[in-house]
Amino acid sequence: MKETIIQFGEGNFLRGFFDYFLDVMNKTGLYDGKAVVIQPRAGGKCQLLNAQDCSYNLYLRGIENGETKQEHHFIEAISRGIDPYKNFDEYISLADNPDFRFIVSNTTEAGISFDDTCCFEDKPCKSFPGKLTQLLYRRYKNGLKGFILLPCELIDNNGDALKECVLQYAGLWSLEEGFSEWIENENHFANTLVDRIVTGYPADETKDKYPDDKFLDTAELFHLWVIEGDFEDEFPLKKAGFNVVWTTDAKPYKKIKVRILNGAHTSLVAASLLSGIETVGQAMKDATANAFLNKCMKEEILPTIGENEESVSFAKHVFDRFGNPFIQHKWRSIALNSVSKFSVRVLPTLLEYKEKNGVYPKGLTFSLAALIYFYKNDTPDDAADAVESMKNDSIADILKNTALWQTDLSDMTDTVTAYYNKIDLLGAKEAMKWILSE
């Protein structure tokens, strides 16, 4: 089978997401190509991956249509791994092969960044965009066609950001103008949105079945990949049955994900912790927490962002995903940097609800009161200035602090104070019951 894909990153996510898609397409005869994996950082795992022939076991586990389900897949989508820090010539020579068409990456959120200390003569450049620019320049000099790039890093407009870094390196290294024109005209840097919880190598249970598999991976059943562009004819993801959206604009899908999935997490995190609920799964089994989240979702979030086929379906999947018995998603981890998360994930919905209805939504307003109570009475993990303000300032001063919320929320002071006092008087769980009875 030919090598047609260059993949930057050997980590759990791509192996439980992209490589799974590729394996299924190959084995169903819809595609004919394997991925070469590039180790983006020194000290990675490509040597170990090669030692087990680049194949591994993957378990997909979760709740689907109310039923617990597990799937096992033996993944054989990767042909070889290359450590460019030890085998730079093997890496850069990939640019000489006209069969390569796609470049996929997941190098963490910090991976797509410009490092002006990188030099064209480095073997290789330290940064991922620097390594990529070296490869693309060799491709250009070979006179070959460009690539379709599908970055999976979790930043806004990831394709645009990656292209901008490549063009910055072209300028820094004084590469000829024709190269920049080739980047612009012969390559497609797609903005993408990815969504799947990949839990990685299990600490117990499944690993006992394959003790020698150092790359055994586990993930939830749900997946979503939104890609700006349409290359279904070349890469038939939808025909293979995957939840992939080819689109001209990924922004509406990003809004759905942030407001529904991330917004649900952030609106429930403080109240759950204050109620002694440690994980998301436990919250879904708790009648009060579950009912509170249902109220926020069905009465406040969905009506505000717009109830359509995509948003309603996504919200339904959220409850299945939150209740996944195979994922122990701790609220303490979700609570990290909750102030900035609230301002991005929940506050826009809260403000838009007020604009539409003339009043603030009770559930999401309660979640803000719970957040303030949590910061004042627990040990939050957040930026020092956010913790200091939330812990020491009055509720009125907190709400008018535009550095926290990017807007003045003073008109919420009376309601938030009343909800805060209910939490203080009744406890978080009983206060949630009170909100539900209102």
N, C-alpha and C positions, 0 to 999 in steps of 0.2 A: 504493500500500500504506500502511495506517495506521501511525502511530507508537504503539507500545504499551509500549515498554521505555525506561526511563531508565538509562543506564549511566555510572557514575562511573569514569573511567579509560580512557585511549586507548592504553595500553601494550601491549607484545608479548603478555603472557599472555592478557588477555581477547580479543584479536584472534585468537589461536591456539587458544582454548578456547571461550568462550561464543559469540563472534560466528560461529565456524565451525558450532557446533550450530544457531544461529539460521538461518544461511544454508541449511543442509541442510534444515531443517524447512520453511522458506519454499519452497524449490525443489521439494520433494516434495509440496507441497500440504497438509502437516500443520498448518501455522500460517500466519498472515497478519498479519505485523507487523514493523516495523523498530525499531532502537534509536537513540535520540538520545544521543550521547556527550557527557558533561560533563567538562571539563578540571579535575581536582581541584587543580592547583597553577598558580600564575602562571608564565608562560614555558613552557607545554606546547606540544603539537603540533596542536591542533585546527584552526588556520588552515591548516596544511599538509595536514591530512586533508581539509578541505573543498576545497582546491585540486585534489585528484585525485578529486573526487566521492565521497569516503569509501569507495572500493572499492580492493581490493589483492589481491595474489597470496599464496597460502599453500601451502607444501610440507610434507606430513607424510611422515616418513622414519624407517625403522627396520627391526627384525627382527620378523617375525610367523610363528609356527610354524616357526622355523628358517630362514626365507627372507627375504632382503633385499627391501624393498618401498618404493616411493615413490608418493605421490599428489599431484596438483596440483589446487587449488581456487581459483576466482576468487570472492572474498567480496564480496557486495553487501548485507550485512545492516544496514549503518549508513546512516541517512538524512542526518544532519548532525552536526556537532560544534559545541559551544557553549563559548566561553571566558567564564565568569561574571565574570571580572575586568574584561572589556571590555564584556560584554553581559549585565549582571545582569538587566535586565528580561526579556530573551529567556529566560534561565534560569528565573527565578521564575514566569514565565507558564506553564511546563509543568504547574504544579499546577492550572491551570484546565481542562485537557483530560481529560475523563472516560475517554478511550480508554486512558490509561496505567494499567497494572496491575502491572508488575514493575519492581523497582529492583535492579540488579546492580552490584557494586563490586569493585574491586581497587586499593586505594590504598596498597599496601605494608603490612607488619606494623605499622608505626607510624601508619598512617592512621586506625585506630579508636582515638582517644584524645581525652580531654576537655581543652580549652584554655580556662581561665577568663578569658582576655583577650578572647575573642570576644564581640561585642555583637550583639544582635538587629538593630540598625540598620546593621551592616556590609554592604557590597555588593561581594563576599560575605564571609561569615565565612572566616577562614583555614583552620580545620579542616574536614575532610570531614563529621564528625557535625554541626558547626555549620551548614554549608551545607544538609545534609539536613534539619535541624530547621526552618530557614527555609522550605524547600519544603513540608514536611509541615504546618506551621502554616497556610500559605496554602491548602493542600488542605482542611484541617479547616474553615477559615473559609468555604470555598466550599460546604461541606456535601456533599462528594463522598465516595465509598467509599475505604477505605485501600488500601495496597499489599501485595504479597508481596515481601519484601526478601530477596535472595540474596547476602549478602556472601561474597566469595571470598578475603578476607585470611587469611593463614596464622597465625591465632592460635586458641587453644582457645575454643570457644563464641563464635564470632565474631558470630552473630546476637544472642545475649544481651548481649554487650559493646556492640554498636552501639545496641541499644535503651536500655541503661543510660545511654549518653552522651546520647542524645536526651532522656531524662527529666531528666538533670542540667541540660541547657540549658533545659528548660521551667521548672525550678525557679530557675535562675540569672536568667532573664529575667522571672520572675514571670508566666508565661503562665497563663491560667485553668485551673482544675482539669479542666474538660471536655476540654481538649486532651490532657492526660495520660491521661484515661480513653479517649479516642478512639485514642490510640497503643496502649494496652493491648488494647483490644477490637476494633478495626477494622483492625489491621495485623498481619501475621505476619512476625516477624523470624526467619528460619530459620538454625539453626546448620548450617554446611556444611563439607565436607572436599573439597578439590580436589587432583588429582594429574595433572600432565602437565608434562614438561620442554619449555618453549617457548624455543627458542634464538635467536629474533629475526632481525634483519637479518643475512644472511650476509656475511662479509668477502670471500668469493670465490665461485666457481662459480655458484650459482643467480642471483645478482644480475645477472650478465651478460646473462641472458635478458630482464630487465625493468629496464634501467638508469634509467628514469624513475619507477619505483615506489619512493617513499620509505618505504612502509610494508610492503614485502615481508617476510613472516614465515615462519619455519620452526619445526617442532615434531616431537616424536616421535609415533609412531602411537598408543601407549598413552594412555588417558585414564580417569579415574575421577572421578565427582562424586557424593558422598553428601550428601543433603539431608534434614534433619528436617522432615517434613510430607509431604503427597501432593497435588500439583497437576498430576498427569499429565493429567487431563481438560482443563485449561486450557493446559498446556505439555507436549505429548506427546514428551518426550525419549526415553523408553524405546521407544515405538512407532517412533521414528525410528532405533532400533538403537544408541543410545548406551549406554555403560557407566555408567548412572545408577542410583542406589539411593535410593528414597524410603523413609524409615524414621522410627520414633519416637525412635531413639537412635543418634547417630553415633559414640558412644564406642567400641564394639567395632571399628568400621572404622578409627578413628584408631589404636587399639592395633595392629591388623594392619599399617598403614602404618609406624608408628614402629618397631615391633619388627622387621619384616621388611626393608623398604626402607632406612630410615635406620639400623637396626641392622646390616644387611649392610655399608653404607658404613663405619660407625664401627668395626666389628670388623676390617675389612681395611685401613683407611687407614694405620696406623702400620707394619704389616708390609710393605705395598707400598712405601712410601717408603723404608724401611730396606733394601729389596731393589732399589732403583733403578728401580722401576716408577712412571712418572709419571702415567698416566691409568687410569681405570677400564677402558676398553676394552683397554688393554695387559694389565691384570690378568686379564681374561677369556681372553686368548690365552695366558697363562702357565699351564702345566700345574699347577705347584705352588700358585699363588695361587688358581686356579680350584678345585682339589681342596680346598683349605683352606676356601674359602667354602662349597662344597657340604657339607663336614663340619659346619660351624657351622649351616648352614641346616637340613639334613635330620636331623641327629642331636641338635641342641641347641635351636635356635630354634623350629622348628615343633612338635616334641613337647611343648615347654614351654607355648607359648601356646595350643595346641590345633589339631590337624590337622582342618580341615573344608573344605568346598568352596571357601569364600572365601579362606582362608589359603593353601591349596595352590595354587590358581589364581594368586593374587597373587605367591607365591614363584616360580612358573614364569615369570611375566611379568618379574620382577626380573632374571633371568639374560638374557633377551632384551634388556631395556632397558640393562643394563650393557654388553652386547656391541654396542650400536648403533654402527655405523661412522661415522655422521654427527654424533655428539656427542663432542667432545673434553673430557671431564669430568676436570679435573685434580685429583689427590689433594691437592695443596697447598691448593686452595680448600676441599675437603671437610674438611681438617685444622683449619681455623679453629675455635677454642674447643672442642677435642676433649674436654677433661676434662668440661665440663658436658654435652656431647653424649653421652659414654659413660655418665654417671650417669643420663640419661633414656632412652637408646635401647638400651643393652646391659645395664647392671647389673641392671635389674629381671628380665630373662630369666635372667641368671646366678644371681641369688638364688633365683628361683622354681625353677630346675632343682635347686639344692641342696636346697631344701625338699622337692621331690618324690622325689629320688633319693638323698639322703644324702651326695652328693659334688658338688664343683664340676665344671662341664663343662670338658673339656680345651681345646677350641678357643677359647671365649670367655675363659677364664682366661689362655690364651696371648696373646690380643689385649690384655688388660690389661697383661701384662708387656711386650709390644711397645710399648704406649703410654708406659709409664714409661721404657723404653729410649730411645724417640724424643725425649721431653722432655729427658732427661739428655744426649743426644748430638747433637741437631740444633738447629734454630732454630724452635721452635714459636711460633705466633701465637695468644696466649690472654691472659686477664686476668693482670695482673702478679703477683698473689698466687698464682695457680695455677701459673704458670711458676716462680716462686721456690721453692715447695714441691717441685714435681716435680723440679726440677733439683738442688736442694741437700740435701733431706732424705733419710734412709735409706728403703729400701723399707718397712720396718716402720712408720716414722713417716708415710709417705705413705698407707699403707693404713688407718691408724687416724685419719686426718685427716677428721673428719666434715664439715668445711666443704667439702671436695672432693666427697665421695660421699654426703652426707646419712646416712651410717651408718658404723659401725666395721667395717672389713674385716680386722681383725688376724688372724683365723683363716686367711686366705689367704696369710699372709706366707711360709711355707716353700715352698709350691707356686709362687707368683709369683716368688720369688727363684730357685728352680731353673730356671724357664723363662727368666728374665732372664739367668742365667748361660749357658744354652744359646745364646741369641742372641749374647751376648758372645763365646762360644767358637767357634761355627759360622757366625755370620752369620744374618740373618733368614730367608733362603730355606731354607738347610739346616736351620735350627731348625724351620721349618714342616714340612719333610719328616719330621723326627724325630717331631713331634707326630702327623702322619698315619700313621706306622708304629707308634705306641704301641698 
